[in-house]
Amino acid sequence: MQTLSAQISCSHIIEIIYHKDPDLLYNLGLCYVDLGQLDQGRELLHRCLQFAPRTV
């Protein structure tokens, strides 16, 4: 099982690679919110809205 820090590092890698995929940004944003990292979650959800306004 991965530690929380390893999971967060992986999410940063995913964010960098798929920074324009609205579905991924939405799901990753919700994951950050669930982890209590509201600023990161809000940023990704905002970016999702820029690429696909009807997604959120």
Contacts in CASP RR format, 6 or more apart in sequence:
PFRMAT RR
TARGET T0000
AUTHOR 0000-0000-0000
METHOD contacts of the structure
MODEL  1
MQTLSAQISCSHIIEIIYHKDPDLLYNLGLCYVDLGQLDQGRELLHRCLQ
FAPRTV
2 10 0 8 1.000
4 35 0 8 1.000
8 35 0 8 1.000
8 37 0 8 1.000
11 28 0 8 1.000
11 31 0 8 1.000
11 32 0 8 1.000
14 24 0 8 1.000
14 28 0 8 1.000
15 25 0 8 1.000
15 28 0 8 1.000
15 44 0 8 1.000
18 24 0 8 1.000
18 25 0 8 1.000
19 25 0 8 1.000
19 47 0 8 1.000
20 51 0 8 1.000
21 51 0 8 1.000
22 48 0 8 1.000
22 51 0 8 1.000
22 52 0 8 1.000
22 55 0 8 1.000
23 55 0 8 1.000
25 44 0 8 1.000
25 45 0 8 1.000
25 47 0 8 1.000
25 48 0 8 1.000
25 51 0 8 1.000
26 44 0 8 1.000
26 45 0 8 1.000
26 48 0 8 1.000
26 55 0 8 1.000
26 56 0 8 1.000
28 41 0 8 1.000
28 44 0 8 1.000
29 40 0 8 1.000
29 41 0 8 1.000
29 44 0 8 1.000
29 45 0 8 1.000
29 48 0 8 1.000
30 41 0 8 1.000
30 45 0 8 1.000
31 41 0 8 1.000
32 38 0 8 1.000
32 40 0 8 1.000
32 41 0 8 1.000
32 44 0 8 1.000
33 41 0 8 1.000
33 42 0 8 1.000
45 56 0 8 1.000
48 55 0 8 1.000
48 56 0 8 1.000
49 55 0 8 1.000
49 56 0 8 1.000
END
